[in-house]
């Protein structure tokens, strides 16, 4: 055997196992998922399960024709950016931003070509993710969580259960809610009609949140409405325990809050958004462009009331409110 032929064969044999391992089944589509949660958190795990079940019903089966690449990055900005870089480097067919504006922003900074589908974020136009709701215009589209006009509804609910409220504290985590000003504007524009003073307060962490609650609970006729964000979502149970300890009436945006002991919540059904998002995953993987898929708003909402928490706070829940509640915890 000639030396050149021998070298060629040996070189091919060295590369062959790597090539085999790198091969993907024909037609396998790769989907990256950037999650700003801890991997063990049950809520995002349940949301992913809903998405995957809906995709299965549409004909997408894990490891047969679809493969997911997950990055669980928490709320740390540097981890979010690193996770976005890693997913983009894999060059998947689609990347899902699971419930976070900072995650969507990090992905958009990394790629203008790979389709990005956000699920449960606020004001995508105001944050610059899309040009318009009807025609996103780039490589990003998705599903809105809560419109900022919900601020008026939360104020009304607080007034219904706490008519004497004249001060409303609005804590926000700047890192996870870069859209906080949009909410604050709505709070302020609706507060006059309800005769309530708005106190906006940044809370970088849970220690700052507890200090804020401790201070504000000493003020009479005070209620609280945290700006929705992944910081609040991830700390729902601790937030519920904190406001209960200081007896500060608080309105949440997700059912986990009253289920953890908080007073009440009103917001969209997040699971429904993940179920509906499967349709956009399907359409994008079949060739449709995000620029041509309109941003979708939530269509299902839920009101959850914790009567035990209300009793501890000395609040009377109006019968009319109880009658329309989706869940009443006794």
CORFEN-V740635 format. One line per field, one symbol per residue. ss: DSSP state (A for helix, B for strand, O for the rest). A space follows every 50 residues. Layout:
ss: ???
This chain:
ss: OOAAAAAAAAAAAAAAAAAAAAOOOOOOBBBBBBBOOOOOOAAAAAAAAA AAAAAAAOOOOBOOOBBBBBBBOOOOAAAAAAAAAAAAAOOOOBBBBBOO AAAAAAAAAAOOOOBBBBBBBOOOOOOOOOOOOOOOOOOBBBBBOOOOOA AAAAAAAAAAAOOOOOBBBBBBOOOOOOOAAAAAAAAAAAAAAAOOBBBB BBOOOAAAAAAAAAAAOOOOOBBBBOOOOAAAAAOAAAAAAAAAAOOOOB BBOOAAAAAOOOOBBBBBOAAAAAAAAAAAAAAAAOOOOAAAOOOBOOOO BBBBBBAAAAAAAOOOOOAAAAAAOOBBBO
